[in-house]
Amino acid sequence: VLLYRGAIVAGWANVETTLNELSIRLSYMPEYQAIRSSYPHRHKSRANFLRTVFDAPGRLQPFNPIANCVLKRFEETADLRNLMAHRTAPKSSAESWTANRKAAALAKASWR
């Protein structure tokens, strides 16, 4: 798993940067300004903002299923990213075991 540490962190950062840029651009668009008056800074509030935007009527609504899949996967892998980037595991041993299991499964899936 540690062989993929850099790839995991870099890939996660790439998605995070894309979501940041998308949030900024959408928060300035007139059709979505009423949803959020200021830029959402935290991961969770940014994901919620993007979900709301993709749920709202407009030209992005057809992409709602894809956006929700990306956001769900992004949030599910936050523990793995933190483990690889900062070596901070979740608080309980059960959560730590789950995070390590997820890391191993993701690394194994990338071999295919």
Buried (B, 14 or more C-beta within 10 A) or exposed (E): BEEBBEEBBEBBEEBBEEBBEBBEEBBEEEEBEEBBEEBBEEBEEBBBBBBBBBBBEEEBEEEBEEBBEBBEEBEEBBBBBBBBBEEEBBEEEEEBEBBBEBBEEBBEEEEE
